[in-house]
């Protein structure tokens, strides 16, 4: 009986002295670090947009394929060693062409501007990309940046690349 009275007293004391909580405030700014960012004006650079428009017209006239742009390496390849995951997660391919029927990746397309030939880090990155394509049998088409792209020439290069047994193609 004394034990029951003790617990009832404790419970009553708890009810009297407990802190009353105010309702949670809904804040528009989270309590975590928010990086200082601004929206880019354009999704593509000028040269990427020119090539995208050309590829889009070619690919979407052919019902067998579809086109994605700015795809993470991690969406194309899986890192076997977890230490490589961060590296492939933070790199992007300019364009990926895949089969609408099967969803398989047909080829990756990289646009190379001048920095791909002069910047040492970019050269090393491009070497890794080429190595990964060769070792995973992923076709790679490297297109050098131009002021304009010939629809027929790009279509011919795409068809040649798809039909070829070679992995790396340069135009």
C-alpha positions as CSV (number, residue, x, y, z in Angstrom):
1,X,0.0,0.0,0.0
2,X,2.8,2.4,0.9
3,X,4.5,1.6,-2.4
4,X,1.3,2.5,-4.3
5,X,1.0,5.8,-2.4
6,X,4.6,6.5,-3.2
7,X,4.0,6.0,-7.0
8,X,0.8,8.1,-7.0
9,X,2.7,10.9,-5.2
10,X,5.5,10.7,-7.7
11,X,3.1,10.8,-10.6
12,X,1.3,13.9,-9.1
13,X,4.6,15.7,-8.6
14,X,5.5,14.9,-12.2
15,X,2.3,16.4,-13.4
16,X,2.7,19.6,-11.3
17,X,6.4,20.3,-12.1
18,X,6.7,19.1,-15.6
19,X,7.8,21.7,-18.2
20,X,5.1,22.9,-20.4
21,X,6.4,22.7,-24.0
22,X,5.5,25.3,-26.5
23,X,4.4,24.1,-29.9
24,X,7.2,23.5,-32.3
25,X,8.0,26.5,-34.4
26,X,8.0,25.9,-38.1
27,X,11.0,27.7,-39.5
28,X,11.7,28.3,-43.1
29,X,15.5,28.1,-42.5
30,X,16.7,24.7,-41.2
31,X,19.0,24.5,-38.2
32,X,21.8,23.1,-40.4
33,X,24.4,24.7,-42.6
34,X,22.9,25.9,-45.8
35,X,25.5,26.6,-48.5
36,X,25.5,30.0,-50.2
37,X,24.2,29.2,-53.7
38,X,22.6,30.8,-56.7
39,X,20.8,29.3,-59.6
40,X,22.7,29.1,-62.8
41,X,21.1,31.0,-65.7
42,X,21.6,28.2,-68.2
43,X,21.7,24.5,-67.8
44,X,24.2,24.0,-70.7
45,X,27.2,25.9,-71.9
46,X,26.8,27.3,-75.4
47,X,28.7,24.4,-77.0
48,X,26.9,21.7,-74.9
49,X,23.6,23.2,-76.0
50,X,24.6,23.2,-79.7
51,X,25.6,19.5,-79.4
52,X,22.5,18.6,-77.4
53,X,20.2,20.1,-80.0
54,X,22.0,18.1,-82.7
55,X,21.9,14.9,-80.7
56,X,18.3,15.4,-79.7
57,X,17.1,15.8,-83.3
58,X,19.0,12.6,-84.3
59,X,18.1,10.5,-81.3
60,X,14.4,11.4,-81.1
61,X,13.9,10.7,-84.8
62,X,15.0,7.2,-84.0
63,X,12.6,5.3,-81.8
64,X,15.2,2.8,-80.7
65,X,17.2,5.3,-78.5
66,X,16.8,8.0,-76.0
67,X,19.2,10.7,-74.6
68,X,20.1,12.0,-71.2
69,X,22.4,14.8,-70.4
70,X,24.8,15.5,-67.5
71,X,24.7,12.0,-66.0
72,X,26.8,11.1,-63.0
73,X,29.4,8.5,-63.6
74,X,27.8,6.6,-60.7
75,X,24.6,6.2,-62.7
76,X,26.6,4.5,-65.4
77,X,29.2,2.5,-63.4
78,X,29.1,0.9,-60.0
79,X,32.1,1.3,-57.8
80,X,33.4,-2.2,-56.7
81,X,35.6,-0.6,-54.0
82,X,33.7,1.8,-51.7
83,X,36.8,4.1,-51.7
84,X,36.1,4.8,-55.4
85,X,32.5,5.8,-54.9
86,X,33.2,9.4,-54.0
87,X,35.3,9.9,-57.1
88,X,32.7,8.5,-59.5
89,X,29.8,10.2,-57.7
90,X,31.3,13.6,-58.3
91,X,32.0,13.3,-62.0
92,X,29.6,13.7,-64.9
93,X,29.3,12.6,-68.5
94,X,27.9,15.1,-70.9
95,X,25.5,12.7,-72.7
96,X,24.3,9.1,-72.4
97,X,22.4,7.3,-75.2
98,X,20.5,4.3,-74.1
99,X,18.1,1.8,-75.7
100,X,14.4,2.6,-75.1
101,X,13.5,-1.1,-75.5
102,X,16.0,-2.6,-72.9
103,X,17.2,0.5,-71.0
104,X,20.8,-0.6,-71.7
105,X,23.4,2.1,-72.1
106,X,24.4,2.2,-75.8
107,X,27.2,4.8,-75.5
108,X,28.4,7.8,-73.6
109,X,29.2,11.0,-75.4
110,X,31.8,13.6,-74.1
111,X,32.2,17.1,-75.5
112,X,35.8,18.2,-75.3
113,X,36.5,21.9,-75.3
114,X,40.0,23.5,-75.2
115,X,40.4,22.8,-71.4
116,X,40.3,19.1,-72.1
117,X,43.6,19.4,-73.9
118,X,45.4,22.0,-71.7
119,X,44.2,21.5,-68.1
120,X,46.2,18.7,-66.4
121,X,43.4,17.7,-64.1
122,X,40.9,17.5,-67.0
123,X,43.4,15.4,-69.0
124,X,43.8,12.9,-66.1
125,X,40.0,12.8,-65.6
126,X,39.5,12.1,-69.4
127,X,42.1,9.3,-69.2
128,X,40.2,7.7,-66.3
129,X,37.0,8.0,-68.2
130,X,38.5,6.3,-71.3
131,X,40.1,3.6,-69.1
132,X,36.7,2.9,-67.4
133,X,34.9,2.7,-70.8
134,X,37.5,0.3,-72.2
135,X,37.5,-1.9,-69.1
136,X,33.7,-2.1,-68.9
137,X,33.0,-2.3,-72.7
138,X,31.1,1.0,-72.6
139,X,31.3,2.8,-76.0
140,X,32.7,6.3,-75.7
141,X,32.3,9.0,-78.4
142,X,34.5,12.0,-77.8
143,X,33.4,15.0,-79.9
144,X,35.7,18.0,-80.1
145,X,33.9,21.3,-79.5
146,X,33.0,23.2,-82.6
147,X,31.2,26.4,-83.5
148,X,28.5,24.4,-85.2
149,X,27.7,20.7,-85.7
150,X,26.7,19.1,-88.9
151,X,23.6,16.9,-88.4
152,X,24.6,14.5,-91.0
153,X,28.2,14.2,-89.8
154,X,27.2,13.6,-86.2
155,X,24.5,11.1,-87.3
156,X,27.2,9.2,-89.3
157,X,29.6,9.2,-86.4
158,X,26.9,7.9,-84.1
159,X,26.0,5.1,-86.4
160,X,29.6,4.2,-87.0
161,X,30.3,4.1,-83.2
162,X,27.2,2.0,-82.5
163,X,28.1,-0.5,-85.3
164,X,31.8,-0.7,-84.4
165,X,33.4,-3.2,-82.1
166,X,35.9,-0.5,-80.9
167,X,35.2,1.2,-77.6
168,X,36.6,4.7,-78.0
169,X,35.7,6.9,-81.0
170,X,36.8,10.5,-81.5
171,X,35.3,13.1,-83.8
